[in-house]
Structures are given as structure tokens and as C-alpha cells.
Amino acid sequence: MASRWTRVTGVVCVLALAAVFVFGGQFVGLTAPFSGSAWDAVDQPDGITVENPYGEATVTYDDRGVPTIEAENERALAYATGYVQARDRLFQMDLTRRLMGGRLAAAFGEQAVESDRFHRRMGFEDAAEATWRRLNGTEHGEKLSAYSSGVNHYVETRPLPLEFELNGYEPARWTPVDTLLVGQQISWGLSGSFADLRREAIAQELPRALSLYPAALDHDEAIIRGDRPGHDWEPPADSNASVQAVYESVREFDTEAGLGSNNWVVSGEYTASGEPILANDPHLTLTAPPVWYEMRLESPEANVSGAGFAGIPFVIIGANDDVAWGVTNVGADVTDAYSYEWRDGQYRYEGEYRDPETHTETIEVADGEDTNVTVRRTVHGPLLERENQTVAVAWTGLTATTQSRAIDDISSAENLTAFEDGLREFDLPAQNFVAIGRDGGTLYYPAGKYPIRTVDGEVVPGDRVFNGSAGHGEWRGFEPYGRSNWSGFVDFEDIPHLEDPGYVSTANQRVVDDPGFYLGTSMTFASPYRGMRINDLLAERVENGSVTREDIVAIQRDTHSAAAEQFVPQILNATDEMSPESRELARDLDEWDYEMDRDSRGALVFSLWLDRYRNQTFADEYNANNLDDSYHPRYWVLQNLPADSRWFDDVTTPGVEDRADIAARTMQRVREEIDREGYETYGDYNVVDVDHPFPVGFLDYPERPTDGSPFTVRNFRAGGSPVGSSYRFVVADAGSIAVLPGGNSGNYFSGHYADQFDLWRNGEYRPFPTGTEGDPTITFEEGDS
């Protein structure tokens, strides 16, 4: 590969990158010292003039490094946005498109080959190209082209970021397909679930455990309230195919467990100002730089502020002059798997044997031998194969989509009616949109494309591996790598939604008890702990008086654990079975307030106990059947097991254990860990450790304690790739506020590389970007570039 530098050798495993949302984890090792040109990235002068072929524009940064980009027309705006995002986040952008296009190994060596192999077989780039064929020549396509030109102008005229020098490669030219690949990464990270394969593996290896994975968790905290489901789905066996080896080969690319979000709106009927309030905090992998990139975009057609993703020229969540909106993940099941009868390399479909569509692609490998990957596809989608086990995968993102155009439309909506019209085009990932309008209106809409599956004419849920040879479960109107007409999907008007609710919140729990169609199962929706707490706090504030921005901020900061409320009594009821040392530790929970705060001893004991209790309950039988802890059921299911459930009995011991025995045993493990590690309070364990993809210490954010847990509104999960509130923002008449878990710039030498990190971990905010005054940092003049 051509490079202006000598390649830096020594790379380490890159597969961690594919297992988390965007950039969780380090993956590039360095053995060579920095060359002098590595420091060229410091050169980010202010007051420069740049030619823009589409018209005039200016860029002015505020005191947190958030750019306001003003332009005389939409294409000039897109061009300037491309230039600015490349200035601030070029390496992050390049990494994302390499991941989704299956081109990591070309930069980082053979350790990335398996990641590339998966992404090539899935064909994400082919799907992005199908989308580009649909958009090319349209007004929206022209914006994507202008954006790409702006990115490339920066790359061609300015020093590259430090990371390129450290690893010794140059980025290829940016294209509209690359922007669409960034959208693919976001969508796959939120909706690319292999839960069907995981469930099938459980059914085959440990069938008696299927009752632990009900269609719906037994709670009353649906987003849209209604009666509980009358029964659980018990789908008939549709395939006898063994799929565990396939699942094991792709599980690191599955949707990351624990990713979630909160959002809610309160109408002016219940607020002190008489104006509606909106809050949103998406929970994603915490990265350096952060997942989100803040910006303000102004043109005659647009005036919008908020956060988007580097590589995409639009605001994803935010506010314009007329509408504000936020999103959380629905958790819908929009990925299906199909098995087939095979004969002589052909699969049976519609009564005949067919050859899979097959081609070979070459994976370029830096400092190693290039390797080939065979890509095979059926009528349903790409084939995933391992140890003579084969399934095809359908995912709503493997076709030409209108996601990008929908985001563009909703960000410029002049009212909630136009906003809702824009949501008609939003196909994936299915998202819980909440919105408020300047006219005082409120809206909740879980927009997206939801497939309808049938078997022999009967509508069925999608929580299984379908018999592809018989045509079971296939999505009518879906065309992999082509243009779908979506005829076999739920009509937009039939998606449960709320217009002008007094207040509504979402936290990834199921949308409604009876949606009228299959949305997902307990394996795809979150446990209701966060949703319960938010609803309780909102109801309390609505009942007690007028809701203020400070009330909403207090809810976002809330660290009360609804999970602890349920589990702590089980711990205290087991103290008779505990050793004196463990009993002493349990006493820390006796008068604990269930707040997951960094200075709390009770929060430390409970967090350590809960993390280990599930494994102590299920590991004996699961491990014996080749199922590790990633297969374990939800904590909500564990919480509600009877005290004498068979799952508490450890089959490896001669006795018969019950819940108290396992709770006591777990507390003994916690006692030993606290002594070994020297933990005193929760903050000793609950540490924010956010690393840059390069294992160079100065690029990482500092390790610091914080508050919150996976089951609190103030969301945080420590250890491994940390997960938490990747962006907090509140839109209110009293002034909108926001904060990032790091900084807006990906340039280490910028003063805005990590300047919001301490604000974020301490639950503080700063003003939401609404523009800034002063001399422009960059002025774009019309001319050739």
C-alpha cells in the first residue's frame, strides 16, 4: 500500500473493535517511535480561507469546540461540514468505514482478517452501494457528494491526524458510499441481533432452559401502557438445523449487550413554563473520541443543532427552530435466520435446488499475505458458515434504505406533522422517537420497518431459525442488495404511537403489551428497571406540581437502582446461610438507600454481588452444555425465580441448593474479591476507563470514579468496553443543555479533546450549542477546490 511514511510495525488484535459499538477497546500496537511528521497534526490554524465549489460558508467554534457552520445553500453547507468533520474526526471516520467495508486488515494486519471476513460475507458495502444507486442524482444525493468533496479537500490540503502517522497509512478518498457505511455501522450496532441463533443454540443444547426466555418479561412498564400479554409464544419447531457453531463464529459481531438509552417528553400542561421539555441520553460504548459529534448547521433551508456521527453530514438528535427530538433503540427483531436442505453444494428453495450466488473477494493484509474470502448468498441474504453448519441472514439494512434521507428531512421539519412525515422514510434501525414542537405538541413514534413473517399462511413471530427451503418466514417485498418495496412489512400508520401525550418515556423496554404484530421478545427488549424508575419519577413530579428543567436534570442524574430494590431483600433473607464474614458484609445493605453512588459501600457490595449471582445460579448447567455466560437469561427473569427453583440447585454438588444458598455463596465470593482488590467504596470499582483505539497512554482519557450502574437512569457499566450515557441533553424553555463524555475534537492536541469528560462523569452540563459570535475559524469562498 502506498504511503508517505515508513510503516509502523507491531499490531495487536483488532477483533475487539467489531464486538462493540464503533470504537470500544484498543487494537493497534506500536513499536516505532513517533517521527517528526507525527506532530504536524498540531497545525490547525485559525482564520484560514478555503475554496468551496458550491458557495460561501463560515465555521466558528464555541468555547467547547462545537462548530457552527453557516452557508449560503445546502450543498455549500454539506461541503463545509465534510471539511470540518475531517478536521476534527478523520481517523474515527476512516476506522468506521474500514470496519464495515471489511478493510481493516489492509491497515492493521492479519489480526483483523476475521473481522474483515465477516463484514465481507455480510455484504454491508454492497448494501450501501445499493442505497447510493437509489440516492445518486437526487437532491439528497447531491448533498452526500458535496460532503465527500469537502472531506477529500481537507485530506488533500492539510496534515493528517496523528493516528495515520502512528500506523503509517493514508486514508483513501471519501465517497458517498462511505457515509452510508457509517450509517450501516450505527444501524448494525443497534439492530443486528443474532438472538434467534442464540435461542436456537439454547433449544438444542439445554432445551429445559427455554422457559427462561419468554416472549415478554412479566412487568407492567411497557412504553405505551396496556394489558399484559395473556400468554407466552411457544413457537413450533421450524428447523432442526444445528446452528451453535455458526453463532459462536459470529457472536463477537452481535449487538452489544447492555446498550440502551433513555428519553422522555413532558407536555407544557405539566411544566412550570407552559412549554414542553425533552430529554435524551443514548447509552453506547464510551470511546475516545466520543461516539457523538456536536455541531450547528445553518443555511436558508436549515437551522439545526445537536449531535450526529462523524462521517454523516446531518444532526441525528437535536433541535431546530421548530422541533426538538431524541431517540432510543426499540430493540425490534429485524434480523432473521434461515436453514436449508443441501445437495451437492446447492440449496433447496421452492421445490428446486439452486446454486448460491457466489463470488470471491480479496482481503488485503498489511505486512502479510493477502487472503481470499468466498461470499455466498441465497434469496434470503448472505450465508454464514462454520463446521458444516450454514444459515442465511436477512437484515433490514441489507437493502437500499432511506435512513439518510429521513434524517435529513426530520432535522429540517417545520412542525411535528412534517416531522412525522419524515419518519415514514426512516427504515432502520427501528428507534423510539420522542419530539416536541414549538406549538406545544408532543409525539412518540417507534419508527422503522417491521417484517411480517408467515408459515403456511399463518403469521408467526420471528424468534426462530426458519426453514428457508420451505419459504417459511421470508419477508415479502424485501430485496437483499437491491431496492425493496416493503410490501410484507407493517404499515407506518399501524405502528403503535402517541400524538400529544401528556408525558411519555422510553428505556428500551417493550413498546406495548399487544402491538398487533410481532416486534421482538424478552431477548431483544431490555429489562424494565430504568423504565420503572423514570415513570415513577415523572409521575411524582407531574402530580406534585409544575415540572422544571431542574426536575428533568435530576431524573437524568438519578442513581437509584430499581434492580437493587428487588434483589437486596433476597440477599438479606439469606444471611442465616452466610459465614460471619459474609454476614457482616451483607449488613452494609441493610440500611442502604439503593443509590449507586461512588462513595457508597452498599453500592459496591451490591454491584459485585449482582454481577456474580447470575453466574453462580446458571453456570453449572449452562457450562456443562457448552453455553457460557453470554447465554444466561435476563436479570429480571432471575429476580422472579421461586426460591426453590431447580436453577438454584448446583448439579455439581451432592446436596440440593436453593436461592438462599446461592445468594450466600455469592456473597462469600464478593467478600474474597473485596479483600483481594482492597475495595472500600463503589468508586474504587466503578471507574470510567475510556481508551483510544491506539494503546498509547496519552491518547486515553484519565481513569476516574463515577456514579450509576447498568440499571440506573444515570447509566454506566464499568469493565471491558465501558458503556454509559454517550450524550446527555435536555431541551427546555429555560435553556437547553448538553454534555459529551469526553470532547468534541478527536485531535489530541486540541483543547477540546477531553474538556467535557469531568463535567460528564460528575453529572454536570454546559449550554446546548445555539451558535456563537466572533471571527470565523474557517471561511469558505466560492471557487474550485
WOUR-V874719 format. One record per backbone hydrogen bond with DSSP energy under -0.5 kcal/mol. NH is the residue of the N-H (numbers start at 1). CO is the residue of the C=O. Records with the same first field share a line. If there is no record, write none. Layout:
NH->CO, CO
This chain:
9->7
12->27
17->14
18->14, 15
19->15, 16
20->17
22->20
23->21
27->693
28->693
29->27
31->9
38->35
39->36
40->37
41->38
42->39
43->40
44->42
47->777
48->777
50->779
52->781
55->52
57->780
58->70
59->778
60->68
62->66
65->62
67->65, 294
68->60
69->67, 296
70->58, 68
71->298
72->56
77->73
78->74
79->75
80->76
81->77
82->78
83->79
84->80
85->81
86->82
87->83
88->84
89->85
90->86
93->89
94->90
95->91
96->92
97->93
98->94
99->95
100->96
101->97
102->98, 99
103->98
104->98
107->104
108->104
109->105
112->109
113->110
116->112
117->113
118->114
119->115
120->116
121->117
122->118
123->119
124->119
127->123
128->124
129->125
130->126
131->127
132->128
133->129
134->130
135->131
136->132
138->135
141->135
142->138
143->139
144->140
145->141
146->142
147->143
148->144
149->145
150->146
151->147
152->148
153->149
154->150
155->151
156->152
157->153, 154
158->154
164->161
165->161
166->162
167->163
168->164
169->164
170->2
178->175
179->175
180->176
181->177
182->178
183->179
184->180
185->181
186->182
187->183
188->184
189->185
190->186, 187
191->187
192->188
193->191
198->194
199->195
200->196
201->197
202->198
203->199
204->200
205->201
206->202
209->206
210->207
212->209
213->210
219->217
223->510
224->511
225->223
243->241
247->243
248->244
249->245
250->246, 247
251->247
253->250
254->251
255->192
256->189
259->256
260->283
262->281
263->506
264->279
265->504
266->277
267->502
268->440
270->267
271->268
272->547
277->266
278->731
279->264
280->729
281->262
282->727
283->260
284->282, 724
286->722
288->691
290->743
293->308
295->306
296->67
297->304
298->69
299->302
302->299
304->297
305->319
306->295
307->317
308->293
310->291
312->309
316->307
317->307
318->325
319->305
320->323
321->303
324->436
325->318
326->434
328->432
330->430
333->519
334->332
336->394
337->464
338->392
339->466
343->346
346->343
347->354
348->341
349->352
350->469
352->349
354->347
356->345
357->377
359->375
361->373
363->361, 371
364->362
366->105, 364
368->365
371->363
373->361
375->359, 373
376->374
377->357
378->381
382->393
383->376
384->391
386->389
389->386
391->384
392->338
393->382
394->336
396->334
398->395
400->482
406->402
407->403
408->404
409->405
410->406
411->407
412->408, 409
413->410
419->415
420->416
421->417
422->418
423->419
424->420, 421
425->422
426->423
427->425
431->447
432->328
433->431, 445
434->326
435->443
436->324
437->441
438->322
440->437
443->435
444->498
445->433
446->496
447->431, 445
449->427
450->448
451->449
452->488
453->451, 460
455->458
458->455
460->453
464->462
466->337, 464
468->339, 466
469->339
471->468
472->467
473->454
474->471
476->474
478->475
479->477
480->478
481->398
482->479
484->482
485->477
486->477
488->476
489->486
490->450
494->491
495->492
498->444
500->442, 498
504->265
506->263
513->224
515->512
522->214
524->521
525->521
526->508
532->528
533->529
534->530
535->531
536->532
537->533
538->534
539->535
540->536
541->537
542->538
543->539
544->540
545->541
547->270
552->548
553->549
554->550
555->551
556->552
557->553
558->555
561->594
562->560, 711
565->561
566->562, 563
567->563
568->564
570->567
571->567
572->568
573->569
574->571
575->572
577->574
578->575
583->579
584->580
585->581
586->582
587->583
588->585
589->586
590->587
591->587
592->589
596->559, 594
597->595
600->597
604->600
605->601
606->602
607->603
608->604
609->605
610->606
611->607
612->608, 609
613->609
614->610
616->612
617->613
618->614
619->615
622->618
623->619
624->620
625->621, 622
626->623
627->622
628->626
631->628
632->629
638->634
639->635
640->636
641->638
645->642
648->645
649->646
651->649
653->650
657->655
659->643
662->658
663->659
664->660
665->661
666->662
667->663
668->664
669->665
670->666
671->667
672->668
673->669
674->670
675->671
676->672
677->673
678->674
679->674
682->600
683->598
684->681
685->681, 682
686->682
687->685
688->704
689->687
691->689
693->288
695->28
696->694
697->695
699->696
700->696, 697
701->690
704->688
706->686
707->761
708->596
709->714
712->709
714->558
715->713
716->709
717->723
722->720
723->717
724->284
725->715
726->282, 724
727->282
728->739
729->280
730->737
731->278
732->730
735->732
737->730
738->766
739->728
741->726
742->740
744->64
745->752
746->88
748->746
750->747
753->750
756->742
757->742, 754
760->756
761->757
762->758
763->760
764->759
766->738
768->736
770->771
777->59
778->59
779->48
780->57
781->50, 779
783->52
